[in-house]
Amino acid sequence: MITKSIPNMCTLGNLFLGMIAILLAVDGKYSLAAIMVIVAMLLDGLDGRMARVLNAQSEFGKELDSLSDMISFGVAPAVIMYMVAFHDANSALAWTVTAIFPMCGALRLARFNVRPGVPGYFTGLPIPAAGGVLATLSLFHNDISLLYMSIAMLLVSYLMVSSMRYPNFKKVGLPKKAIWVAPWVVIAAVVLAVKFPDQLSKLIFVPLVLYALYGMKLNIRKLSRRRGRDRERSSQEEQDDQYRHSQR
């Protein structure tokens, strides 16, 4: 019974860290708040793998995971960004941009739960990655203007509800023996996070942004190939028409 509860404990740990991130942001500890979101991502990646290894998958766990993700990667990053970048901005702009992000996150989670995706891919940027990007992006508020912060936040929100494909690494298996190592990995991550919150958060920002941009690159390549095929088809049809006219 306890073994079957391990995945849900990871999910609740994810939710707990999301709430801690919100409280830290309210207290002005933005680097620590951002790193709590990152550690929550680690737990979010573990719960599904543990459920598969322990044969503990259930609808209850699936729904709990979505609700936890909504707090940790939808609400918490939006609150961090608001407290850091938008707190002194025009209220209408700040509230609107801040609210759009978790709204898109909720739509992304709902779509994931009801629509079967393409094997090996997510449709739209996964909310943990989007939340990680936003939480770590907020730490650059002294280097990036409010306008560009708003554009970046809206872009990440759009990527979540878009039809762009992103690689799904959640299906990568976890050896059964590694289950008992996972808690120590999480503890080590928390220790490093508390000791080097600012440096670690900014370091993790880079791969998260590259992942977000990767989906855009795939989509642009797909569109360019489709346009190329359309042009070839159009050119072939014109040649056929010219040939038919010449035969009259």
C-alpha positions in Angstrom: 0.0 0.0 0.0 2.8 2.4 0.9 4.7 1.5 -2.2 1.7 2.3 -4.4 1.4 5.7 -2.7 5.0 6.8 -3.6 4.0 8.4 -7.0 1.2 10.4 -5.3 3.7 11.5 -2.6 6.0 12.9 -5.3 3.0 14.7 -6.9 2.1 16.2 -3.5 5.7 17.2 -3.0 5.5 19.0 -6.4 2.4 20.8 -5.1 4.0 21.7 -1.8 7.0 23.2 -3.6 4.7 25.2 -5.8 3.0 26.7 -2.7 6.4 27.4 -1.1 7.5 29.2 -4.3 4.4 31.5 -4.1 5.1 32.3 -0.5 8.8 32.9 -1.2 7.9 35.3 -4.0 5.5 37.2 -1.7 8.4 37.5 0.8 10.7 38.9 -2.0 13.0 35.8 -2.2 12.7 35.5 -6.0 15.7 33.3 -6.7 14.6 30.7 -4.1 11.1 30.9 -5.4 12.3 30.2 -9.0 14.4 27.2 -7.8 11.5 25.7 -6.0 9.7 25.6 -9.3 12.7 23.8 -10.8 12.8 21.2 -8.1 9.0 20.8 -8.5 9.8 19.9 -12.1 12.1 17.2 -10.9 9.4 15.7 -8.8 6.9 16.0 -11.6 9.2 14.0 -13.9 9.6 11.3 -11.2 6.0 10.6 -10.3 4.9 9.2 -13.6 8.0 7.1 -14.0 7.5 5.7 -10.5 3.9 5.0 -11.2 4.8 2.9 -14.3 7.6 1.0 -12.5 5.4 0.2 -9.5 2.3 -0.4 -11.6 0.5 2.2 -9.6 -1.0 4.3 -12.5 -4.5 5.5 -11.8 -7.0 8.1 -12.9 -6.7 9.6 -9.4 -3.0 10.1 -9.8 -3.5 11.6 -13.2 -6.0 14.2 -12.0 -3.9 14.9 -8.9 -0.9 15.5 -11.2 -2.8 18.0 -13.3 -4.1 19.9 -10.3 -0.5 20.1 -8.8 0.9 21.2 -12.1 -1.6 24.0 -12.3 -0.3 25.4 -9.0 3.4 24.7 -9.4 3.8 25.6 -13.0 0.8 27.8 -13.8 0.1 30.0 -10.8 3.5 30.0 -9.0 5.6 31.2 -12.0 2.9 33.9 -12.8 3.0 35.2 -9.3 6.9 35.2 -9.3 6.9 37.2 -12.6 4.2 39.6 -11.3 6.1 40.3 -8.1 9.4 40.8 -9.9 8.5 42.6 -13.1 4.9 43.8 -13.1 4.3 44.9 -9.5 4.9 48.6 -10.3 3.5 48.5 -13.9 0.1 49.6 -15.1 -2.4 47.4 -13.3 -4.6 46.6 -16.3 -1.5 45.4 -18.3 0.1 43.6 -15.3 -3.1 41.7 -14.3 -4.0 40.8 -17.8 -0.6 39.4 -18.8 -0.2 37.6 -15.5 -3.7 36.0 -15.7 -3.3 34.8 -19.3 -0.4 32.5 -18.4 -2.2 30.2 -15.9 -5.3 30.3 -18.1 -3.3 29.0 -21.0 -1.7 26.5 -18.7 -5.2 25.2 -17.6 -6.2 24.8 -21.3 -3.0 23.0 -22.0 -3.6 20.5 -19.1 -7.2 20.0 -20.1 -6.3 19.2 -23.7 -3.6 16.8 -22.5 -6.1 14.9 -20.4 -8.8 14.5 -23.0 -6.9 14.3 -26.4 -4.5 11.5 -27.3 -1.2 13.0 -28.5 1.3 11.9 -31.1 3.4 9.1 -29.8 6.7 10.4 -28.5 5.6 14.1 -28.6 3.6 16.6 -26.7 1.2 18.9 -28.5 2.1 22.4 -27.3 4.8 23.3 -24.8 4.4 21.3 -21.6 3.3 23.4 -18.6 6.3 22.3 -16.4 8.7 23.6 -19.1 6.7 26.8 -19.6 6.6 27.4 -15.8 10.3 26.7 -15.6 11.1 29.2 -18.4 8.9 31.9 -16.8 10.2 31.4 -13.3 13.9 31.6 -14.3 13.2 34.4 -16.9 12.0 36.6 -14.0 15.5 36.6 -12.5 16.7 38.7 -15.5 14.2 41.5 -14.8 17.1 44.0 -14.3 18.4 43.3 -17.8 15.1 43.0 -19.7 12.6 45.8 -20.1 8.9 45.4 -19.1 7.8 45.3 -22.7 10.0 42.4 -23.6 9.1 40.6 -20.4 5.4 40.9 -21.3 6.0 39.7 -24.9 8.0 36.7 -23.6 5.3 35.8 -21.2 2.6 36.0 -23.8 4.7 34.0 -26.2 5.3 31.2 -23.7 1.6 31.2 -23.0 0.8 30.8 -26.7 3.3 28.0 -27.1 1.4 26.0 -24.4 -1.9 26.1 -26.4 -0.3 25.9 -29.8 -0.2 22.7 -32.0 3.6 22.7 -32.0 5.2 19.3 -31.2 7.7 18.9 -28.4 9.7 15.7 -27.6 8.2 13.7 -24.7 10.9 12.6 -22.3 8.5 11.4 -19.7 8.3 8.0 -21.4 12.0 7.3 -20.7 12.0 4.4 -18.3 13.3 4.4 -14.8 15.0 1.2 -13.4 13.2 -0.2 -10.4 16.4 0.0 -8.3 16.6 3.8 -9.0 13.4 4.4 -7.1 15.2 4.3 -3.8 17.9 6.6 -5.2 15.4 9.2 -6.4 14.7 10.8 -2.9 18.4 11.4 -2.4 18.6 13.1 -5.8 15.7 15.4 -4.8 17.4 16.1 -1.4 20.7 16.9 -3.2 18.8 19.2 -5.6 17.2 21.1 -2.8 20.5 21.5 -0.9 22.2 22.9 -4.1 19.1 25.1 -4.7 19.2 26.6 -1.3 23.0 27.1 -1.5 23.2 28.6 -5.0 19.7 29.7 -5.9 20.5 32.6 -8.2 23.3 30.9 -10.2 21.5 27.6 -10.5 18.2 29.1 -11.6 19.9 31.2 -14.3 21.9 28.2 -15.5 18.8 26.0 -15.9 17.1 28.8 -17.8 19.3 28.1 -20.9 18.2 24.5 -21.6 14.6 25.3 -20.9 14.6 28.1 -23.4 16.3 25.9 -26.0 13.6 23.3 -25.5 10.9 25.9 -26.0 12.6 27.2 -29.1 13.1 23.7 -30.5 9.4 23.2 -30.9 9.2 26.5 -32.8 12.1 25.4 -35.1 10.3 22.0 -35.8 7.1 23.8 -36.7 8.8 26.4 -39.0 10.6 23.5 -40.8 7.3 21.7 -41.2 5.6 24.8 -42.6 8.4 25.4 -45.0 8.3 21.8 -46.3 4.5 22.1 -46.7 4.8 25.3 -48.7 7.6 23.8 -50.8 5.3 20.8 -51.7 2.4 23.2 -52.4 4.6 25.2 -54.8 5.8 22.1 -56.5 2.2 20.9 -56.9 1.1 24.3 -58.2 4.0 24.4 -60.7 3.1 20.9 -61.9 -0.5 21.8 -62.4 0.5 24.9 -64.4 2.8 22.8 -66.6 -0.1 20.3 -67.1 -2.4 23.1 -68.1 0.2 24.5 -70.6 0.6 21.1 -72.1 -3.1 20.6 -72.5 -3.5 24.0 -74.2 -0.6 23.3 -76.5 -2.3 20.1 -77.6 -5.5 21.8 -78.7 
